[in-house]
């Protein structure tokens, strides 16, 4: 598990702030009639404008739950754009967003040699009651987890808080994908499940930076991977939502690094 130094954090904070700023800008760009490819292209243009690179484009992760016996395919887009029943790792393309859709945007950028990783789910123009409640519960579950990201606590404290809140509100948490440490690499130790797996006993220490990211389904918790080898969808076709922050473990409450307000003034360009 990587403990970040003061110098590391001086470089990582701007990376996280850029990720959050781009997430908010791309979320505002989403509207009925645009394609997911146009959304991805807009995100790419903002990354380039702000001097960051996509942490996802060309990424290959060996821990994919489906692809075990052959080389894992590289991710082909700048962002992960997952619509409605798509849980995570959605691939941009010609799909036209419709009023009432919900879109989970996962943004990862590389800046100063460090990665900022954040996600949120947005309604396209508006949405139904169930979709809004799902988004509200998922976002609140994220903050329930962050509240447990305290020095001396274990990862299981975070996991239990997320699971208890989600299931207490009648939804389910995804098991196949989890949060993770993040820093110079996209996926560092420890893994941060959204459910109590009975095994994640790693202790949280000041200087650790972790991505906490509830992935919540309106129906069953199961997922399946589409033939593109990336896009995960709910097994029963129910809606799914995803929220994520990169946080720093401190001597007290966790510091949320992925806030746009944290961007240094020198980087605040139009």
C-alpha positions in Angstrom: 0.0 0.0 0.0 1.4 3.3 -1.1 1.8 6.1 1.5 2.0 9.5 -0.3 4.6 12.1 0.8 3.9 15.8 1.1 5.6 16.2 -2.3 3.4 13.5 -3.8 0.3 15.2 -2.6 1.4 18.5 -4.0 1.3 16.9 -7.4 -1.7 14.7 -6.9 -4.1 17.3 -5.7 -4.1 19.2 -9.0 -4.6 15.9 -10.9 -7.7 15.2 -8.8 -9.0 18.7 -9.1 -8.7 18.5 -12.9 -10.6 15.2 -12.9 -13.4 16.7 -10.9 -13.6 19.8 -13.1 -13.7 17.8 -16.3 -16.4 15.6 -14.8 -18.6 18.6 -14.0 -18.0 20.1 -17.4 -18.8 16.9 -19.3 -21.9 16.4 -17.1 -23.1 19.8 -18.1 -22.5 18.9 -21.8 -24.9 15.9 -21.6 -28.3 16.6 -23.1 -30.9 14.8 -25.1 -29.8 14.3 -28.7 -26.0 14.1 -28.2 -24.2 10.8 -28.8 -22.0 9.1 -26.3 -19.1 9.5 -28.8 -19.7 13.3 -28.8 -19.6 13.2 -25.0 -16.3 11.3 -25.1 -14.8 13.7 -27.7 -15.9 16.7 -25.5 -14.1 15.1 -22.5 -11.0 14.5 -24.6 -11.0 18.2 -25.7 -11.2 19.4 -22.2 -8.4 17.1 -21.0 -6.2 18.4 -23.8 -7.1 22.0 -23.1 -6.2 21.6 -19.4 -2.9 19.7 -20.1 -4.1 16.3 -18.8 -4.2 12.9 -20.4 -6.8 10.2 -20.1 -5.9 7.5 -17.6 -8.4 5.1 -19.4 -7.5 5.4 -23.0 -5.4 2.2 -23.9 -5.7 0.9 -20.4 -5.5 -2.9 -19.9 -6.5 -4.4 -16.6 -5.7 -8.1 -16.0 -8.4 -8.5 -13.3 -11.4 -8.5 -15.7 -14.0 -11.0 -14.5 -14.7 -12.4 -18.0 -11.4 -12.4 -19.9 -9.1 -14.8 -18.2 -7.4 -16.9 -20.9 -6.4 -14.4 -23.4 -4.8 -11.0 -23.6 -7.1 -8.3 -22.1 -8.3 -5.7 -24.6 -7.2 -2.1 -24.3 -9.9 0.4 -23.4 -10.7 2.4 -26.6 -12.1 5.6 -25.1 -11.1 8.6 -23.1 -13.9 8.1 -20.5 -16.2 5.4 -19.4 -19.8 6.3 -20.3 -22.4 3.9 -19.0 -26.1 4.4 -19.8 -29.1 3.1 -17.9 -28.5 -0.6 -17.3 -24.8 -0.3 -18.0 -22.9 -0.4 -14.7 -19.4 0.6 -15.6 -16.8 0.7 -18.4 -19.3 1.7 -21.1 -17.7 2.4 -24.5 -18.6 5.6 -26.4 -20.2 5.2 -29.8 -23.2 6.3 -31.9 -25.8 5.8 -29.2 -28.0 8.9 -28.9 -28.9 10.0 -25.4 -32.6 10.3 -24.8 -34.6 12.4 -22.3 -34.9 10.3 -19.1 -31.7 8.3 -19.6 -29.2 8.3 -16.7 -25.5 8.4 -17.6 -22.7 7.3 -15.4 -19.5 9.2 -16.2 -16.2 7.9 -15.0 -13.3 10.3 -15.5 -9.6 9.4 -14.9 -6.8 11.8 -15.8 -3.0 11.7 -15.5 -1.4 15.0 -14.5 1.9 15.7 -12.8 2.6 11.9 -12.9 -0.4 11.2 -10.7 -4.0 10.1 -11.4 -7.2 11.7 -10.4 -10.2 9.4 -10.5 -13.9 10.4 -10.0 -17.4 9.5 -11.3 -21.0 10.6 -11.0 -24.3 9.7 -12.6 -26.3 12.4 -14.5 -29.9 12.5 -15.7 -30.4 13.4 -19.3 -32.8 16.3 -19.2 -34.7 14.7 -16.4 -35.6 11.2 -15.1 -38.1 9.1 -13.4 -38.6 8.8 -9.6 -36.8 5.4 -9.4 -33.8 6.7 -11.3 -33.6 9.8 -9.2 -33.8 7.8 -6.0 -31.2 5.4 -7.2 -28.8 8.2 -7.9 -29.5 9.9 -4.6 -28.9 6.7 -2.6 -25.8 5.9 -4.5 -24.3 9.3 -3.9 -25.2 9.3 -0.2 -23.7 5.8 0.1 -20.4 7.3 -1.2 -20.4 9.8 1.6 -21.4 7.1 4.1 -18.3 5.3 3.0 -16.0 8.3 3.1 -17.2 9.0 6.7 -15.6 5.7 7.7 -12.3 6.4 5.9 -10.5 7.2 9.2 -7.0 6.3 10.4 -7.1 3.0 12.3 -10.3 1.8 10.6 -10.2 -1.1 8.2 -11.4 -1.2 4.6 -14.3 -3.3 6.0 -15.6 -0.2 7.8 -16.1 1.6 4.5 -17.5 -1.5 2.8 -20.1 -2.1 5.6 -21.2 1.5 5.6 -21.9 1.5 1.9 -23.6 -1.9 1.8 -25.8 -1.2 4.9 -27.0 2.1 3.5 -27.7 0.8 0.0 -29.4 -2.4 1.1 -31.3 -0.5 3.8 -32.8 1.6 0.9 -33.8 -1.4 -1.1 -31.1 -1.5 -3.7 -28.1 -3.8 -4.2 -24.3 -3.3 -4.6 -22.2 -4.7 -7.3 -19.7 -7.4 -6.2 -17.5 -7.8 -9.3 -16.0 -4.4 -9.3 -14.6 -2.5 -6.3 -12.8 0.7 -5.3 -9.1 0.8 -5.0 -5.9 2.6 -4.0 -4.9 5.2 -6.5 -1.8 7.4 -7.1 0.9 7.0 -9.7 -1.0 3.9 -10.9 -4.7 3.6 -11.6 -5.2 0.5 -9.4 -3.1 0.2 -6.2 -3.7 -1.6 -3.0 -5.9 -1.9 -1.1 -9.1 -2.9 -2.9 -12.2 -1.2 -1.5 -15.3 -3.4 -1.9 -18.8 -1.9 -1.7 -19.9 -4.9 0.4 -18.4 -6.7 3.4 -16.5 -9.6 1.9 -15.2 -10.7 5.3 -11.6 -10.4 4.1 -10.7 -6.8 3.5 -9.0 -6.1 6.8 -6.3 -3.7 5.6 -5.9 -0.8 8.0 -6.2 2.7 6.8 -3.2 4.9 7.5 -2.5 8.7 7.0 -1.1 9.3 3.5 -3.1 6.6 1.7 -5.1 7.8 -1.2 -8.1 5.6 -2.2 -10.9 5.7 -4.7 -14.2 4.9 -3.1 -16.9 4.1 -5.7 -20.3 2.6 -4.9 -21.8 0.9 -8.0 -25.5 0.3 -7.2 -28.2 -1.5 -9.0 -31.9 -0.9 -8.8 -32.5 -4.7 -9.0 -30.3 -7.7 -8.6 -26.6 -7.2 -7.8 -25.4 -9.5 -10.6 -23.7 -8.2 -13.8 -22.6 -9.6 -17.1 -20.0 -8.4 -19.6 -21.0 -7.6 -23.2 -19.2 -8.9 -26.3 -17.0 -5.7 -26.4 -15.2 -7.3 -23.4 -15.6 -4.1 -21.4 -19.2 -2.9 -20.9 -20.7 -4.3 -17.7 -24.6 -4.4 -17.6 -27.0 -5.4 -14.9 -28.0 -9.1 -15.2 -31.7 -8.3 -15.0 -31.7 -5.1 -17.1 -32.3 -2.8 -14.1 -30.9 0.7 -13.8 -27.5 1.2 -12.3 -25.7 4.3 -10.8 -22.1 5.0 -10.0 -20.4 7.7 -7.8 -16.7 8.0 -6.9 -14.3 10.3 -5.1 -10.6 10.0 -4.6 -9.9 10.7 -0.9 -6.8 11.1 1.3 -6.6 9.4 4.6 -5.4 12.0 7.2 -5.0 12.1 10.9 -8.7 12.9 11.2 -11.5 13.0 8.7 -10.7 12.0 5.1 -9.9 14.8 2.7 -11.9 14.6 -0.6 -9.3 15.4 -3.3 -11.7 15.4 -6.3 -13.3 18.7 -5.8 -13.1 21.3 -8.6 -12.7 24.1 -6.0 -9.3 22.6 -5.2 -7.9 23.5 -8.7 -5.0 26.0 -8.4 -5.8 29.4 -9.8 -3.1 29.0 -12.5 -5.0 26.0 -14.0 -8.4 27.7 -14.0 -8.7 28.5 -17.7 -11.8 28.8 -19.9 
